[in-house]
Amino acid sequence: MPGPARLHTLDYTRGLAATVIMVHHYLSWWNGTPPDATTPLGRIGVYGVALFYVLSGLTMFHVYNDSTRTVRDVGRFFTRRLFRIMPLLWIVTALSLVIVPREINPGDLVLNLTGLFGFVAWDTYFSAGVWSIGNELVFYAIFPLLVGAAMISRWALAGLGAALLTAYVLIAYFYLSPWLPMDYQWAMYVNPANQAFLFFGGFAIGYLLRAVTVRQREAVLLIAVGVAVLLLWPTGFAVPSLVTGTNRIVLTVACLLICAGAYKLTLRLPAVVDRPLTLLGEASYSIYLIHPLVFFASLSTVATDWPVGVKIPAAIAATLLLSWACYRFFEAPLTRLGRRLTPRPTEKRPVPTR
């Protein structure tokens, strides 16, 4: 039996978000100052991660909700996710320690290599952006709970959502306040409790809208409203203002609207556009993890002396090429291996070819 249909618009959204985050980081790191919070790049660069989390919850619902109903199903889900996430995390962690030598705490290294840092030491990681992967592993752990709650009743799922929303609001208003020390704010920002509602929001979009017919113009309107709010909502100039208080709540709603519209937009662009955007979506995990390594590697090469106008395009090109190769020859084969090792009862085992 074939699995759920691939949602191309979610691929497009994921790939574009990863690309904007990469560009945002390169401009910030090489220029020494991040774009201010009023710029599109500054906003999408920060909320691209939020979009990832919403898309992750939505994708997990779309692909696994109907096949994560028993203990064996849950084991199959975790195995496939580990094959998808952990190998590249191991490679990136090892390379980051080579590219940027530092004193290593063995306990922190074990937590990073096992993925457990997301549960107990979420602000202890060795490469930029890896904190979000630790969060993602926590969300995979709660995914079966969301499926179980949805199986019990809509009210049970709503109760879990209310608990996650409460944590989200409390952190946005009280624990990310600008008068608190920056280190403390960052530790709270990367805390899975501060991001889990985003994953739940994606799951809820799938749960509530799966059987709902939405006209294409209505789906486009949802995306347009979400993008407009994300880009035009008045905030302060400092990037931290984007993730505190009312700004955090409003811009989160914008991300939910964008993902809901993308979910119900049954659009397949012409091949000349579809293929590059699909490749960006497929390689988005590699783009996200590899681009910091490209930046730090460039600091110890001749590229250090290049003008910023040359370094950034060169780094973008190198990242995209490396990410495509990583997905094509490393991520995709391991993902297929995980599926072969954990076939569903309705899936036929692949017939070996000579």
Secondary structure by P-SEA (a helix, b strand, c coil): cccccccaaaaaaaaaaaaaaaaaaaaaaaaccccccccaaaaaaaaaaaaaaaaaaaaaaaccccccccaaaaaaaaaaaaaaccaaaaaaaaaaaaaccccccaaaaaaaaacccccccccccccccaaaaaaaaaaaaaaaaaaaaaaacaaaaaaaaaaaaaaaaaaacccccccccaaaaaaaaacccccaaaaaaaaaaaaacccccccaaaaaaaaaaaaaaacccccccccccccccaaaaaaaaaaaaaaaaaaacccccccaaaaaaaaaaaaaaaaaacaaaaaaaaaacccccccaaaaaaaaaaaaaaaaaaaaaccaaaaaaaaaaaccccccccccccc
